[in-house]
Amino acid sequence: MTATTTSIHAPLIIDVAGTELNGADRRRLANPLVGGVIHFTRNWQDRAQMTALNSEIKAIRPDLLICVDHEGGRVQRFRTDGFTHLPSMRSLGELWMRDAMRATQAATAAGQVLAGELRACGIDFSFAPVLDLDYGGSSVIGNRSFHRDPRVVSLLAKSVMHGMLQMGMRNCGKHFPGHGFVKADSHVEIPVDRRGLRTILADDAKPYDWLASTLAAVMPAHVIYSKVDARPAGFSSKWLKDVLRTRLAFDGAIFSDDLSMEAGRYIDGELLSFAEAALAALDAGCDLALLCNQSIGDGAQLDELLEGFEAASHAKRWRPAAASEARRRSLLPEAPAPEWEALAASHVYKQARHALSGLPSGA
């Protein structure tokens, strides 16, 4: 495969090592199997540098989806050089308990500021908002959740998503069907939720039901729901095809969660290679497979992933899916991004920042 090959399906989202592209980054991003790039704090120096980095990425492939985990609160990759310190989603839920209408206004404003600032630096897409319920015991979710009540979560999330869309950015609900009940952190271990399907659908998964026609993308949890399937949700066709696609009628993009996480490659008790894990996620119903933090150093794991996919394609173990590629491309912004100065001068942005004033910035 070469950079000039027309890609029917570019299912892989990868990262780059630093604040500018090196030769290995350019080679990997030109591979037609790569559909996007995800940035981290290590990729940030300032707005000018981030804008230049993203311009260089788009020069290689204009169709690449440039992503980031930028939710607000403690999960906010960029915090300097003019970026607003966004409130945690829990603070919006707490505001709801005092003034529901003010909370929805602030949630819309949070989405506007979040998306506007990212887009002004050349970023297309953020993995937000979190739809997990706040049971109070999860350290990895914690104040990333709006509330315990799925009705409050759904309404505030819809307001955030509306604000993002006003700034030309699609959304991603996570972590389906719900990561908030389990205490274990899937970054370092494999959480197991032993509740039944009916209980989960009636509570944790309700936001996905109510927002199915509004969500542009969904990211499943690296959690095993043992009464439903022995596989984590992101590798389970029961969860992704039978429940999310069929029962809840969701037709947007499905991303795997990061396959470098501890729970990201254990399937049926076996530790898979990154390529095998990505293939398993796509077989289960994901459109896109996400592998983070493997470009640092020699990047051998990323090269093995790309080589493994090319071999799987030649062996017909993996077939490109036109519907998945259409979903990926649907996440790209339709309008040009604003310049930062134009954003800062706009009435919508000024009003949004004013609506957030007085809310604690999350950490």
N, C-alpha and C positions, 0 to 999 in steps of 0.2 A: 504494500500500500504506500502511496506517496501523497504528498500534500496537495496534489492536483486532482486526486481521486474525488469524484462526487460521492459524498457520504449519504447513504440511505438512512443510516441510524448511527448517531454519535453518542453512545451511552455512558461515557466515562467522564466524571468530574474529578480533576486532579488539582494539585497546588503547585506553586513555584517557590523557589528557595528564599529569595530576598527582596530587596527594594527595587531591583531592576532585573531584567531577564538575562540569563546566561545562555550559552549555546545549547545546552541540554534542554533548558526550558523551551527555547524556540523550536527545537526539533520535536519535542513531545506535543506541544500545542498545535503544530502543523499536522500531526497524525489525525486522519479523518475519524478515528475511533473516539477521539477526545471531543466532548461537547461543551466543556466549560472548565472554568478555573475558580477555585475558592481561595479567598485571601484570609490572612491572619494578621495579628498585631505585628509580627516580624516583617510583614510586607509594607508596613506604614512608616513613613518618616514625616511627611507633611502633605498638604493638599496638592501642591505642585508636583511632587514626586509621584503620588498615587495617580493623579490624572495622566501624567506622562507614561507610567507603567501600563495603565489600562489602554491608552492610545496605541502603545506598542503591541499589546495583545490583540487589539482589534485590527491592526495592520497585518498581522499574520493570518487571522481568520475573522472577518466581520461577524460571522454567525456564532462565535463563541459566547457562551453565557457567563458573565463575570459575576460571581456570587460572594456572599460573606454572611457569617453568623453575626447579626447586628440587631439584637432584640430590644435593647434598652436595659437599664439596670446593670447587673454585673456581667452580662454578656453583651458587651459593646466594644468592638475591636478598635475603633478610632475615637479618641477623646480629646485631642489637642488641635491646635491651629483652626479654631473656629467651630469645631463640632460641639453641638449641644450635648450636655450630659443628660441623657434621657432617664425618666423615672423607671423604676421597676414596675412590672405589670401588677404585682401585689399592691403597690401603692394606689394604682387605679381601682383595684377591687376594694380597697379600704375607703377610697373616696366615694365609691358607689354606695357604701353603707350609710354615708352621710348625705349624699346628694347625687342621685342616680343620673340626672340629666347633666350635671356638671362633669360627672365621670365620663359619660359618653362623648362630651365635647372634648375633654382632655385626651381621651383615647384616639379620637380622630386627629387631633393636633399632633399627638405622638407619632402617628403614622405618617402625617405630612412632613414633619421635621426629619424623621428617620429616613424616609425615601428621598426627600428633596436633597438632603445633604449628601447621601450616598450617590445619587444620580449626578450631582454636580461634580463629582470626582470620577465619573465614568463607570460606576458600578451599576449593574443591571438589576440585581435581584438579591433579596435578603431572606434567609430562612427564618421567617417570623410570620405569624405570632405562635407562641406556645399555647396549646389548648389543653394541657394536662391540668387535672384538678389538684387543688392544694389540700392534701390530707394532713399536712403538718409534719410528716416524718421523713420526707425525701430530701436528702442533702443536695442532690444534683439538680432537682427542680426548684424546691424552695420558693424564693420570692420571684422566680421567673413565671409562676402561675398567677393568673388574675384572682382566682377565688376557688372555694370548694364547690360552689353551686354551678352546675353546668349551664344553667340559664344565664347567669351573670357572665361566665366565661364566654359564652357564645355571643352575647350582645356587645361586650367590650371588644372582643376579638374582631367582630364585624365592623366596629367603628375604626379600629386600627387599620384593618384591611381597606376600608373606604378611604381613609387618609392616604395610605400608600398608593392606591389606585389613582387618586387625584393627582399625584406626582408622577404617574406613569410607571409604577412598579407593581408587579404581581406579588402574590403572597404564598406562604407555605405553612400549613397547619402541622404541628408536631406535638407529641410523638404518638401516632396512632397505634392501638386504640386508647392508650393512656399510660403514662409512665409515673403518674403521681402517687399511686397506691403503694408501690414497692419502695423499700428503703435503700436497696443496693444501688450503687452507681455503676451503670453499664459501661462506663469508660474503663473500669478496673475489674469488674466481675460480671457474672451473668445473673441478672435478677429473675426471679420466678414469681409470678402472680398466680395464686391457686384458686382464684374466684372463677365462677362459671360464666359462660357466654351471656346468658340472660342478664346477670348482674352487671357485667361490663357494658353491654349495649344500652342498658337502662340508665347508666350513670356516666362513666368515663367517656364512652364513645358518642354520647348524645350531641356534643358540639359538631362532630363530623356528619351526623345525620342532619341536623338543622342547617348546617352551612355547606352541604354537599354541592349546591349549585353556585356557591360564592367562592369557595376555595379554588385557587388556581393549581395548587400542588399540595401534596401530603408527604410527610416523612414518617414511616413506621418506627416503632420503638424496638431497640435491641433488648426485648423482654420476652421471656417464655411464659405464655399463658397456658399452663400445663393441662387444664381441663378442656382446652380447645385444640391445641396442637403441641407436639413436642419440640417444634422448631420456634425460634424467635419470630416475632410478627413480620419482620422484614424479609424473612426467608420462607414464609408460610403462604401457600396459595389459598389456604382456607381463609386467612385474614384478608389478604389482598384481593383475590379474585372473587371468592364467595361472599365475603362480608362487605368489603369496601366498594368493589366495583358493582357487584350484583345487588346485594341487599340494600346498600346505602346509595347506589346509583351515582357514585362519583366517577367523573370522566376526565379529571385533570391529570397532571403529571404525578408520578410516584417516584420519589428519590429514596434510595437506601440511606440509612444513617451511615456514619463514617465506618468503613470496613476495617480501619486500623484499631478501633476500640476493642477492648478485651472480649466483649460479647459479639463482636462483629464477624468472627470467622469460625466460631464453634457451632457446628451443625450436626445433629444426631451423635453428639459426643466426640466428633472428630474436628481437629484443627485444620482448616483448609488453607491453601495458598490464597493470596489476594485475588488472583485470576479466577480460581474456582469459587471463591466466595462471591465475587461479582457476578459470575455466571449463574450461581444459585439464586442470587437476589433477582436477577432479570427473569429467570425461569419461573420464580414464584409470582411475578407480576409487577416488579419494579420496572420503570422506564429508564432510570438513570442510576448508576452506581457511583458512590462517593468514596474516594480514598484520599485521606488527608495526611499531611506531615511526612510524606515519604520522599519529597524532593530534596530534603536536607542531606548533605553529604554527597555520596556518589549517585543517589537516586536509583540504585539498582532495583529496588522493589517496584518502582513505577515502570521501569523498562521491562521487567518480568511480567507485569500486568499487561502491558501493551502487546508483548510477544505472545503471551498466553491467549489473549483474545484473538490475535491474528491466526494463531494455530487452531483455535476452536472454530473460527469462521471457515478456514480452509477444510477442516474435518467435518463441517456441517453440524457441529455440536452447538453452535449458536447461529441464529439467523436474524439479520437486521429486521426491525419492525417499523414500517412506515408510520403507523399510528403513534408509536413512541417518539419518533423523530418530530412529528407534527406537534406533539405535546411539548417537547423541549423547545421548539422554535416559538411556540405560543407564549413562552415566558419572557422572551426578548421584548424590551420596550418598543412601542410603536412610534413614539415621537422622540426627536433629538433631546438630549439632556441639556438642562440650562447651565449657563456659566454661573460660577459661584456668586459673582457680583450681582447678576440679575436675580438669582434666587434670594439673596440677602435683601434686595431692594423691593421684592414683591410683597404685595399686601397680604396674600395668603400665608406666606412664611412668617411675616411679622406677627400676624394674628395668632398663628399656631404657637409660636414661641411665647407669646403673651398668655395664651391659654394654659401653658405648662408652668408658668411662673408660680411659685409657692409650693409646688410639689417637690418632695425630696428626690434628688437625683440618686438613682440606685447604685449600689456598689456590691 
